[in-house]
């Protein structure tokens, strides 16, 4: 019984470490990227996602976005992802807002 408990604890710990490493890799990839585009869809699927039509990458889907971006982004807004920073610029017809990009 004692061995089973230790094995279970080790298994849970290792699963957490592996998940954390893959999440960090995904997060860093999003922070390093840059693009310019227009928000064409905002929807819920295990959290809020934005579908963005970009100049160079075609349509991309972004999840894990920051609360500020969720609150301020609307379909039709232009978005510029700043390279190597967790920052984006959201442009509307009457304003320009600098926001945190992803929840990190």
Secondary structure, 3 states (H helix, E strand, C coil): CHHHHHHHHHHHHHHHHHHHHHHHHHHHHHHHCCEEEEEEEEEECCCEEEEEEECCCEEEEECCECHHHHHHCCCCCEEEECCCCCEEEEECCCCEEEEECECC
